[in-house]
Amino acid sequence: MEKKSEADWAYTIIEEKGGPVFYRDLIEEIIKRMNKPKDVKTMASIYTRINIDNRLNHIGEGYWVLREQ
């Protein structure tokens, strides 16, 4: 089984929720599912990875959705 990246987990979580997800909730859920430490460095790294993934779209006010295909 292939290991999921932070961005893959973000995609999965947003897809499961079926709508916008607040960035902090998204990052905390990724940390939980990947069993990573909940510290500033990890959170910043995950946010960066989410930000550069073209499957995800920031819609303002801290919310993320899946980009329209």
N, C-alpha and C positions, 0 to 999 in steps of 0.2 A: 504494500500500500504506500502510495506516495505521500510524503509529508507536506502538510499545507503551510503556506506562508502566512504572514500576518494579513496581507491583502486578500488572500484566498479566504481566510476566516472572516474578514470584514464583509466580503461579498456574501458568504454563507449566512452570516448573522442578519444582514440587511434583508436578504431574500426571505429568511425565516420570519422576520418581523412584518414583512409585507408593506413597509413604508419607511419614512424617514427615521433615522436613529441619531440621537444626540451623541456627539463625538466622545464624550467622557464615558457614557454608557457602553459605546461600541468598543473603546479601548479597554475598558475594564473587563468586558466579556471576552475579548481576545486574550487578555492576560490570563484569565481564568481557564479558558479552553486549552491554552498552550502551556499552562503551568509555569508561567514566567514570574519573576519578582515584580511586585508592584512598587516601582520607584520612578523617580522623575526621568532618569535616563531611558528606561524601558518604554515609558509612556511617550516620550518625545520620539524615540526611534519608530514606534508603531505608527504614530501620527504621520511621520514623514513618509513611511511606506504606503499608508493609505492615500496620502496626498498625491503621490506620483503614479498611482495605479489608474489607468485610463478607463477601467470598468466602473469606477466610483465617481460620484459627483457631489461636491459640496454645494448645498442650496442656500446657504446663509444661516445666520443665527446658531451656528455650530452643528447643523444637521447634515447628514450624509444620506444619499440614496444611490440606487443603481443607475448608471447612465443609460439613457434610452439607446436602443440598438438601431 
